[in-house]
Amino acid sequence: MDIDNLLISQEYSTNKSTVEVITQVTIRKPYKTDFVRVHPDEKFSFGPVAIYEDHQYRCTYLVDKGLITLLSDYFSPAVLVTTISKQGALFLWPLKLPKINGRDNAWYQTAREAAEMAKENWLKILPDHSLKKYKVTIASGDLGEPKWPALTIDEIMEKILIHNYIGDENHPVIQRLQGRI
């Protein structure tokens, strides 16, 4: 047996005969360690929508507009922007909008400002709890242009609706909030 047959090339992961298929897209904020870009085409923004953030299970859901009254104490209005990390993770960043009463805060404002800057720059956001807002750090090096997958916003939304959609009163989240389970 020739033990050299066990050694693989350092380029083993660059096999171009396969194409990655994105099967799921999440709704989330950028991680503190991620440099991200936001798709500059407005067609890749979706909203306003109602979102419910389940902090217990660390999951954000889209809420059917017919359930807004039922979840009035729990949902937030937001615009979802298509975002990609430097590592290639595609997700929708929920940018919260002012509440119905017009109330806004520095967290929401600085997230929206950062997302606008991220259309042209790789950046990361870090929470500044003392100022109750996000700090924005722009990448110091040239990280190149993002490699956006060949998906439309409709295809991206379909991948979210599979797992992150509250569409009726029997959804487990609503049942939990109402004490039915």
N, C-alpha and C positions, 0 to 999 in steps of 0.2 A: 504494500500500500504506500502510495506517495503522499506524505503529509502536506505537501504544498497544495494538493487538491482541496484542502480544508480552508485555505486562506481565501478571503473574498477581497474584491477591489474596494478601495475607499469610496468609490462612486456607486456603491450598491444601491443607494437610495435615489439615484437620479434616473431610474428606469423610465424612459419616455414612452414605453409601450402601454402604459396605463394612464387613465385620466381620473382624477379624484372627482367623486360625485358628492355634492353637498346634500345630505339627507335631512338635516335639521338646522334651523337658525334660531338663536335665542334672542330674547329681549333683555338687555342688561346695560349697565353703565360700563365704561372702560375700567379695566383693572388698574390699580395704582402703578403697576410695573409696565403696563403696555403703552407703547407709542402707537397712536391710531391716526387714521385719516377718515374723513367723512366724504361720501360720494358728492362731487360738486354739482351733479345734475339734479335739479329740483324734482325730476320724475322719480328719484329714488328716496324721496321723503313721503311719509304717509301720515295724514292726520288733518284735523285733530281727532284723536281717539280717546277712549276712556281706558285707563290701565288700573289694574289692582296689583299691588306689590305684596306678595305673601312673604313676609320677613321670616316666618317660622321655617318655611321650606326653601327660602332663597329662590323664589321664582316670580316672574312678572307675567301677568296675564292680560290679554286684550278682553275687554268686556263688551258684549253685544249691547248696542244702544238701547234695546228694549228692556235691559236690566239696570239701567242707570238709576232709576228711582229706587229700586230695591237695594242698590249698593251706594246710595248717595253719600253715606258717611265714610265710605271706604275707597272710592275710586279717585283718580287724579286725571285731569285732562293733560294730554301730551301730544307731541309730534314725534314720530319715529323716524330717525335718519339712518340710512344704511352706512355702516361703519366697518372698517377692516383694521385688524391689528397688524403690526409688522410681521408677526408670525403667520399671517394669512387667515386668522379667525374672522369669519363674517358674522356680524350681529347687528341688531337694530338697537340704537341708543335712544331711550325714551327721554326726550327733552320736555320737562314739565312746563306747562303753561300756567299763567295766573289763574287762580280759582274763579268761580263764577262771580264772586263779589269783587273781583279785580285784584285781590291780594296776591302779591308776588314776594319772592324773597331772594336774597343774594345767592343762595345755592342754585336756584333755578336760573337766575340771570347769568351767572358766570358759566354754567353748563351750556347755555344757549350761545353765549359769546365764544366759548372754547370750540363748540361744534362748527361755528362759522369760520373760525381760524383754521380748523382742521380740514377744511375744503382745499387748502393750499399748502398746509404744513403738517409734518408729522409732529404730534404733540402728545403729552400725557397730562392728566389732571390729578391733582392731589388735594385731598380735603384739608382745609385750614380751619380747624374747629374753633380757634380763638376768634377768627373773623367771620365764622359761619358762612364760608364761601369756598370755591375751588381756586387753587393756584394752578396756573397753566405754565408748563415747561415745554418749550419748543426744542426739538432735537438739534443738537449742535453740529452733527454730521449730515452728509448727504445720504439719505436713506433710500433714494430713488423714488420712482412713482409706484403707487400701489398696483397690485395685480388683481383687478376686480374680476370675479367670476362672471361667466356669460349667463347671467340670470336677470330677468326683468323684476320689477318690484312686485308684480302679481305672483311670480314664482316664489319669490322670497316670502311673501305673506302666506302663501299656501303652506310653506314649510313651518311657519310659526303656528298657524291655526291648528295643525295636527295635535300639538301638545299644550299650547298656551292660549287657549280660547275658552272663555266662560260664555256659553251660548244659551243656557237655560237654567231654570231654578233648581234642577236636580244635579247640577255640577257639584262635585265634592266640596269645593271652596265655599259655595253658598250654603250648602248643608252644614258645614262646620261653623260658619258665621252665624247661622240661625240656631245652632245647638241641636241639629237633627242627627248628627253623627258625632 
